[in-house]
Amino acid sequence: MSNLSFAPDRTAVEAVGLGVRYRRRGWALRDCSFRVPAGRVCALVGPNGAGKSTLLALAAGLLRPAEGSLELLGGAPAAPGVRPRVAYLAQDKPLYPNFTVAETLRMGRELNPAGWDAAAAERLVRDGNLSPDARIGSLSGGQRTRVALALAFGKRPEVLLLDEPLSDLDPLVRHEMTAALMTEAAEHATTVVMASHVLSELEGICDYLVLLTDGRVRLAGEVEDLLSVHTLVTGRHEGGGTPREFGPPHTVVEQRVTGRQLTALLRTDGPLAGGPWECAEPSLEELLLAYLRDGGAPALLTPSAEPRSRTPKAVA
């Protein structure tokens, strides 16, 4: 769509025709193509089972695709020149329970001798009032999350992959950790790809979006651009069906009627022609909920989210 902005820049993540199939579950991802430019904070959103964790595991080099290709920083995720530049925090945040906090950070330093940022890791632990001598197994879920994030930050990655990183934190600590994450990303131009189900907290944090449903990409691109081509429409509607004003060139993403009040999210191409409608730009949460509730609208990628190569690389 010509009204969406696009500034050429480096690519952090690019998928072309990506597919993953499990023997018992079938396709977890199918025909996924998208691009995340470097330096973005990208929300990876979708219902349970949509393929978010699978996609992050692929990006971390822990899985291999059945079809298509996925590249990070211009190379294969497991390539020797790529892996040291990427940090991945899985949803279960695996840490050695018998290690102390200090031993865990020392392990991070030993595993990343070329680029370990001890000050960043220690600051995150210190801000949580964690004793260096405390054993990981004795910590609360939120405290373990803080240590795991310290390991990820300490690696000083170019791409940071986070799978539901803040789900076990209380609201206050989640706010503090989000602020720390955003500060680290801004200061070091880190690309962050963060899976999350807390839709209300993504607005104001993420400037890029990839929405997955049923293993396929539904939306991808800059949050601002995606919001700008959608309109939230409300008004009185006594007739059945879809109002004629909602027809082409517009696309109805979702439509709901409560009593005589109609609420609809439209992918719009210009103003609505006539009708007693109040129009507003949706919030990010409203946009995502509409696409999650109704899977009928075609996929939309902004120009910067279109892969630069539509030909998948061969799976080695």
Buried (B, 14 or more C-beta within 10 A) or exposed (E): EEEBEBEEEEBBBBBBBBBBBEEEEEBBBBBBBBBBBBBBBBBBBBEEBBBBBBBBBBBBBEBEBBBBBBBBBEEBBBBEEBBBBBBBBBBEBEBEEEBBBBBBBBBBBEEBEEEBBEEBBBBBBEEBEBEBEBBBEEBEEBBBBBBBBBBBBBBBBBBBBBBBBBBBBEEEBBEBBBEBBBEBBEEBEBBBBBBBEBBEBBBEBBBBBBBBBBBBBBBBBBBBBBBBBBBBBBBEBEEEEEBEBBEEEBBBBBBEEEEEEBBBBBBBEEEBEEBEBEBEEBBBBBBBBBBBEBEEBEBBBBBBBBBEEEEBBEEE
